[in-house]
Amino acid sequence: MSLLLETIRIEKGLPCHAAYHEHRMKYSLEKVFSVTKSFNLKKELHIPDEAFRQTYKCRIIYDEEIRQVEYVPYVKTPVKVLKIIENNRISYPFKFADRSKLNELFSMKGKADDILIAKNGFVTDTSRANILFSDGEKWITPATPLLKGTCRQRLLDEGRIFEQEIRTSDLVFFRSFVLINAMLDFLPENQLPVQNIIY
């Protein structure tokens, strides 16, 4: 059984949106390992002094116990062009540390910066982020993600985005897209034209 992974943004020495990460960790443990356990990240993480001065990425590897915690300075990797990759067998319902299948698909990106995975004709996620699409009035996220990210769930809870099934053939009805994950908060000013999604 693969170990689980949780990635958390550390800002000014504090884990951002800790409650969402704690909920996912608890839920994942119950579903994958049949273990009931709660986490308190603000108490359990020993955040280095450097993370009080700049943004850090915290990676937690865990199963029934936290096995490894890593802190690295966060460096954003620009993503401007996505290539659609069709794969009907890919499954990533929990944030596993083993990303080999995702990495295999990522290796097919060609000159694009990342991939947009389609499964059975429906848009899912990129290799590392959930995706939002704008129709000019509201922001929509696919109802068929590979992984229900914590940022995605928070934005749904706040009513800032909506979900619906999106086929690859539906992309022509949208104007732009933006990527979100624990390290990339929702910033509409970072949106890119949907024409930047290629086959």
Disulfide bonds with the S-S distance in Angstrom:
none
